[in-house]
Amino acid sequence: MKITSVKVKKLEEKENTRLLGSASAVIDNEFIVTGMKIIKGNNRLFVAMPSEKMPDNTYKDVAHPLNTECRQEFEDAILNEYHKLGEEPIKENE
């Protein structure tokens, strides 16, 4: 598996939210995963996989890596692209 392209949308930082952006990744120029979120954790940034809200108000991933190495590939590719965007977020009304 090879991540062949990544798109990141950086969001304005707001009080009381850890959401910094959203991302999508194309795998082998054939399969796309959308709906990933870039989150500011307590110690580092991380990528949350796409999820859906369940009837009991919990969230369940709808797509996710099966091992640590694959998860790291996604995080590296997405966070590298996030950092390339610099400090200017995209305003939500754009």
C-alpha positions, 0 to 999 in steps of 0.5 A: 500500500502506498499513499499517493496523495493527501489533501488537508484543509486547515481550520481556524483554531477556536477556543474549546475545540481541538479540531485543527483540520480535515484530510483525505488520502488516496491509496495507490491512485485507486482508493480514497479515504475521506473524513479524517480529522487533525486533532490537537492532543494533550502531547501531540497532533494526531489523525482521527479516522472517519467515524459515525455517531451511533444511537448511544452517542458514541462514535465508531470508526468506519475505516481505520488502519489494521496495524501501527505501521499503517496508522503511522503512514497515514499520520506522517503523510497527513501531518506533513501536509498540514505543516506545509500549509503554514500558519494560515488557516482557512476561514470557515465561511470560505 
